Amino acid sequence: MNGLIITHGDADGVCSGAIAYNVFKDFHIVFSNPSDLPVTLRKISREYLKIIMSDIAINNFEEFKECICGLNCEITYIDHHPLPQEFDLNKLPVTFIHDENACASELMFKHLSRYLDPDMERIMLIGAVADYADDTLYVKEILSRWDKRSIYFEAGVLVNGLESFRKNDERKEEILRFLASGKPPSHHQGLIGAAFMNSFYEEEMRIRIKNSFKRIGKVSYVIDPKGPLGKAATYARSISGAIVGIAVSIEEKKADISIRTESNLIDLNLIVRNVASKYDGSGGGHRKAAGAKIPKDRLEEFLECFSKEVEEALKHLHISNG
């Protein structure tokens, strides 16, 4: 069949894509992200008979609907990110599989389980651990059949190793195909070496953040951490004691932003969607992990506004509970 797998390039996206590829071995593979998904969809050839999309949030429903409706093929969309408020499934010609309480790897595995090689359980578990989504009943049940320590080790290898190939779709595709065979990440020579080196780089980054973070109210941020933005945001939060940590990478005219919190009192997805749209950008994610892309000359305004929105959310919660 002439088909296509569109997935995110992080560990959960690669694992869910590998699970799909284990079944659909003749499908082409494309990596995308929430900001670039409309562009990706508009470039798709109409010759495809089936498209599987995984682990990519929908930032703008109307734009997404326009792109999807222009494709004359069978479409399956599998994701776990919060949906836009204006989302209307009845307007989409797709098979829609969505659950915010499970990772994309788990959802993909459940969807295709009857066709999968049994060893793909391990790839699903690795994706779940990598995405901090290993606490569902389904994952716990399957994890009981494996050694937890080995699964966590493999997830660490994949997460750290992929950081070296963040902008290299060709290498990520090769890794996805390797995982689709059921083999663990540590058996991939390129991944294990990259993971080893990146563990040193991460420690150097963590030490730098101690001396370079800045703080605005309840938000701590670091610019150009020279390392994984998600981890940098986590370290900025934990080292400073702030409620929210932000890490920013400046790339040409854009600021790529990663945001993390451990607080149950705020919803980063809602806040970043609102704030990013005010500054000609886009954003979204989960309650405790989100991201955004905005013009770099609006970054200072974005940070100030984001901090105020966090304060307002906490103040509103305090008033509501008062």
Disulfide bonds with the S-S distance in Angstrom:
none
